[in-house]
């Protein structure tokens, strides 16, 4: 049973890490490719641009980092290191 729990925990850690990395990658693609296109077409002011980057970037950054940290912590627990 212990080995089964370790295998499940390692799989969970990998899943969390992959999802965290995908969130960060998707956020990078969105902020570097999609948002600037709409800024040009809408003629947004600098305040609106900063607010948009903060409202999109901060939640993406927080979610991605927490996903990676959760994956790392679960892996440490599964291997008996924490």
C-alpha positions, -999 to +999 in steps of 0.1 A: +000+000+000+029+023+007+043+018-028+009+025-043+006+057-024+041+068-035+032+061-071+000+080-069+018+110-052+045+111-078+018+111-105+000+139-088+032+159-084+039+155-121+003+166-130+006+197-108+039+206-122+027+202-158-004+223-152+017+250-135+041+251-164+012+252-190-004+281-171+028+300-172+034+292-208-001+302-218+001+334-198+033+343-216+018+336-250-013+357-242+006+386-228+032+387-256+011+379-286-026+384-280-030+414-257-007+438-277-027+432-309-058+444-292-040+474-277-031+486-311-065+481-326-083+497-297-058+525-291-056+519-254-040+544-230-009+535-210-030+532-178-053+507-195-023+487-207-007+485-173-040+476-156-046+449-182-011+434-178-015+434-141-050+419-141-039+392-166-003+387-155-005+385-117-032+358-115-014+338-142+019+342-124+005+333-090-014+303-103+015+289-123+040+293-094+017+277-069+012+248-093+049+243-096+054+246-058+026+222-051+041+196-075+075+201-058+061+197-023+041+166-032+072+150-047+092+158-016+065+142+006+063+112-017+101+106-015+101+111+023+121+143+022+096+166+038 
